[in-house]
């Protein structure tokens, strides 16, 4: 009895992608979706939220340049 492979959604288009070694572009469904996603990162369309932490408690915030 073989277990069914996990199926994930392509992060770009939402198509189902089986999570197996045969799924060459996983988690993407195709090279096209992978390339579009890479282009979005390169164009800074995705951002990771971050907060700047001060080195010392009570210190003034750093000057943004």
trRosetta pair geometry for C-beta under 8 A, 3 or more apart (Angstrom, degrees):
i j d omega theta_ij theta_ji phi_ij phi_ji
4 7 8.0 -34 147 -24 106 99
5 18 4.5 65 94 -172 133 102
5 19 5.6 -169 168 59 102 64
5 20 4.7 -50 -127 -56 157 103
6 18 7.4 130 79 -159 43 56
6 19 4.2 -10 74 35 95 126
7 16 5.0 -2 179 -169 118 106
7 17 6.8 149 -159 71 66 37
7 18 5.5 -38 -99 -96 76 55
7 19 6.9 -154 -87 -6 22 84
8 16 7.6 141 75 -154 29 56
8 17 5.4 -30 68 65 79 94
8 19 5.6 67 -6 -56 107 108
8 26 7.4 91 51 -153 125 101
8 27 5.4 -59 103 -147 141 102
9 14 5.0 -19 -174 -149 115 53
9 15 7.1 138 -156 65 64 26
9 16 6.4 -45 -99 -96 57 48
9 17 7.1 112 -145 15 10 90
10 13 5.0 7 91 50 129 77
10 14 5.9 -49 59 8 83 10
10 15 4.6 21 6 48 126 78
10 16 7.7 -73 -15 -24 84 6
10 17 5.4 102 -64 -29 79 122
10 27 6.7 157 -123 140 46 74
10 28 5.3 59 -145 -145 98 47
10 29 4.1 -54 -76 -21 140 98
10 30 7.9 2 -124 11 148 70
10 33 5.5 -22 178 167 130 166
11 27 5.9 60 -15 108 102 119
11 28 6.8 -63 35 -86 85 73
11 33 7.8 139 63 162 66 118
11 37 6.6 64 91 -105 109 144
12 28 6.0 29 7 -127 117 100
12 29 7.7 -120 53 20 104 92
12 33 3.8 177 53 -162 146 100
12 34 7.7 -121 -21 -56 143 30
12 36 5.7 102 -146 78 142 119
12 37 5.2 -109 -76 -56 115 107
13 29 6.4 -65 52 24 116 130
13 33 5.6 -97 -5 -106 106 127
15 29 4.2 16 76 -66 127 158
15 33 7.9 -134 28 -57 116 157
16 29 7.8 79 74 -96 29 118
17 23 5.6 103 177 -154 95 142
17 25 7.9 -98 -139 83 139 83
17 26 5.7 157 150 -111 131 82
17 27 6.2 138 76 -170 149 52
17 28 7.0 139 -82 120 160 14
17 29 5.1 -138 -78 -88 109 71
18 22 7.5 8 88 70 117 101
18 23 5.5 -172 77 -56 71 128
19 23 6.5 -76 -118 33 23 148
19 26 6.0 111 -122 -148 61 149
19 27 7.7 -11 -99 -108 94 75
20 23 5.2 109 56 -6 68 97
20 26 7.9 158 46 -47 41 148
23 26 4.1 67 116 -49 116 111
25 28 4.4 -63 141 78 107 94
25 29 6.7 5 83 97 122 12
25 30 5.8 86 46 -154 162 6
25 31 5.8 -140 -90 -67 140 49
25 33 7.2 115 141 61 140 99
25 34 5.1 -122 -163 -39 115 132
28 31 7.8 110 110 -84 132 16
28 33 4.2 -179 -165 95 113 111
28 34 4.2 -171 49 -64 164 81
28 37 6.7 -141 -87 6 131 139
29 33 5.5 67 44 13 79 149
30 33 5.1 100 55 8 77 96
30 34 7.0 -137 100 -2 43 90
31 34 5.5 -58 -148 40 35 115
31 35 6.0 35 155 -21 69 108
32 35 5.9 -58 -147 37 27 109
32 36 6.4 27 156 -19 64 107
33 36 5.7 -52 -144 36 32 112
33 37 6.3 31 156 -18 64 107
34 37 5.9 -59 -152 37 28 110
34 38 6.4 28 152 -18 64 107
35 38 5.6 -52 -145 36 33 112
35 39 6.3 36 154 -20 64 105
36 39 5.7 -55 -152 36 30 114
36 40 6.6 34 150 -23 63 102
37 40 5.6 -49 -151 30 34 113
37 41 6.8 34 151 -16 64 100
38 41 5.7 -53 -154 35 35 111
38 42 6.3 34 150 -19 67 107
39 42 5.5 -54 -144 39 34 113
39 43 6.1 22 159 -9 67 110
40 43 6.0 -61 -143 45 28 103
40 45 4.2 -73 -168 53 82 127
40 46 5.9 73 133 -22 101 99
41 44 7.6 29 178 -78 34 31
41 45 7.3 -77 -66 44 23 81
41 46 5.5 -27 -99 35 65 120
44 47 7.1 42 -179 -75 80 83
52 61 7.1 95 89 -151 126 94
52 62 6.4 -97 155 28 150 115
54 57 7.0 126 90 -94 120 25
54 58 7.9 -155 112 46 154 25
54 59 4.4 173 -178 60 130 107
54 60 8.0 149 -122 70 132 23
54 61 6.9 -98 -79 -100 108 51
54 62 7.8 177 -106 -28 74 86
55 59 6.3 8 56 23 74 162
56 59 4.2 96 67 -38 91 121
